[in-house]
Amino acid sequence: PAALNAPAMLVGAATLIVASLVTGESFTIPRDGQTMAAIAYLAVAGSVISFLAYFSLLKTWSTTSLSFISVFTPAIALLLGFMFLDERPTPLTAVGGVLILAGVTLAVTSRRLKYEV
């Protein structure tokens, strides 16, 4: 997984450097500790660990099951916002969460039923 992902990350980094030079962006390193922590989190957890976990799971899970991860991302973000940022979900948020769970359940069970019959 790392060998597959490293060239893509390098190409992406090079593209972003060229784009920042073309648009006149300056290269400054943030001095704020919270900003550095956010960047480190996005680099490590948001990229490295996520891609390694995805490619590792791809070896054991079906691609259909693995594709549902992207559906759960908003629900996980809402849950983390509730837990750590004291955000309060609305009734519409709860309806959205139920729809996500119902959709995934329907997709997984209907596929299973189709092959069992």
C-alpha positions as CSV (number, residue, x, y, z in Angstrom):
1,P,0.0,0.0,0.0
2,A,2.7,2.5,0.9
3,A,4.6,1.8,-2.4
4,L,1.4,2.4,-4.4
5,N,0.5,5.6,-2.6
6,A,3.9,7.3,-2.2
7,P,4.3,8.2,-5.9
8,A,0.8,9.7,-6.0
9,M,1.5,11.8,-2.9
10,L,4.8,13.0,-4.4
11,V,3.1,14.0,-7.7
12,G,0.4,15.7,-5.7
13,A,2.9,17.7,-3.6
14,A,4.9,18.7,-6.7
15,T,1.7,19.9,-8.4
16,L,0.7,21.9,-5.4
17,I,4.1,23.5,-5.2
18,V,3.9,24.5,-8.9
19,A,0.4,25.8,-8.5
20,S,1.4,27.9,-5.5
21,L,4.4,29.4,-7.4
22,V,2.2,30.2,-10.4
23,T,-0.5,32.0,-8.2
24,G,2.1,33.9,-6.2
25,E,1.5,32.2,-2.8
26,S,4.3,32.5,-0.3
27,F,5.9,29.7,1.5
28,T,5.5,30.3,5.2
29,I,5.5,27.9,8.1
30,P,2.7,28.4,10.6
31,R,4.0,29.4,14.0
32,D,0.8,28.5,15.9
33,G,0.9,25.2,17.7
34,Q,-2.7,24.4,17.0
35,T,-2.2,24.9,13.3
36,M,0.8,22.7,13.2
37,A,-1.1,20.0,15.2
38,A,-4.0,20.2,12.6
39,I,-1.5,19.9,9.7
40,A,0.2,16.9,11.4
41,Y,-3.1,15.3,12.0
42,L,-4.2,15.7,8.4
43,A,-0.9,14.4,7.1
44,V,-0.7,11.4,9.4
45,A,-4.2,10.3,10.2
46,G,-6.0,11.9,7.2
47,S,-3.6,10.6,4.6
48,V,-1.0,8.0,5.7
49,I,-3.1,6.0,8.1
50,S,-6.3,6.3,6.0
51,F,-4.7,5.1,2.8
52,L,-2.8,2.3,4.5
53,A,-6.0,1.1,6.2
54,Y,-7.9,1.3,3.0
55,F,-5.5,-0.7,1.0
56,S,-5.1,-3.3,3.8
57,L,-8.9,-3.7,4.0
58,L,-9.1,-4.0,0.3
59,K,-7.2,-7.3,0.7
60,T,-9.9,-8.8,2.9
61,W,-13.2,-6.9,2.2
62,S,-15.2,-6.9,-1.0
63,T,-15.0,-3.6,-3.0
64,T,-18.7,-3.1,-2.5
65,S,-18.5,-3.3,1.3
66,L,-15.4,-1.1,1.3
67,S,-17.2,1.5,-0.9
68,F,-19.6,2.2,2.0
69,I,-16.8,3.8,4.0
70,S,-17.4,7.1,2.1
71,V,-21.0,7.0,3.1
72,F,-20.2,6.9,6.8
73,T,-17.7,9.8,6.6
74,P,-20.4,12.5,7.2
75,A,-21.9,10.6,10.1
76,I,-18.6,10.1,11.7
77,A,-17.8,13.8,11.3
78,L,-21.1,14.7,13.0
79,L,-20.4,12.3,15.8
80,L,-16.9,13.7,16.4
81,G,-18.3,17.2,16.3
82,F,-20.8,16.3,18.9
83,M,-18.2,14.6,21.1
84,F,-15.3,17.0,20.9
85,L,-16.7,20.4,19.7
86,D,-19.9,20.4,21.7
87,E,-22.0,20.7,18.5
88,R,-25.7,19.8,19.0
89,P,-27.3,17.7,16.3
90,T,-30.7,18.8,15.0
91,P,-33.6,16.5,14.3
92,L,-32.8,16.7,10.6
93,T,-29.3,15.4,11.4
94,A,-30.8,12.4,13.1
95,V,-33.0,11.7,10.1
96,G,-29.9,11.9,7.9
97,G,-28.0,9.4,10.1
98,V,-31.0,7.0,10.0
99,L,-31.1,7.3,6.3
100,I,-27.4,6.5,6.0
101,L,-27.8,3.4,8.2
102,A,-30.9,2.3,6.4
103,G,-29.3,2.8,3.0
104,V,-26.3,0.8,3.8
105,T,-28.3,-1.9,5.5
106,L,-30.6,-2.2,2.5
107,A,-27.7,-2.4,0.1
108,V,-25.9,-5.1,2.1
109,T,-29.0,-7.2,2.9
110,S,-30.6,-6.9,-0.6
111,R,-27.3,-8.1,-2.1
112,R,-27.1,-11.0,0.3
113,L,-30.7,-12.0,-0.3
114,K,-30.3,-11.9,-4.1
115,Y,-27.5,-14.5,-3.9
116,E,-29.2,-16.7,-1.3
117,V,-32.5,-17.2,-3.2
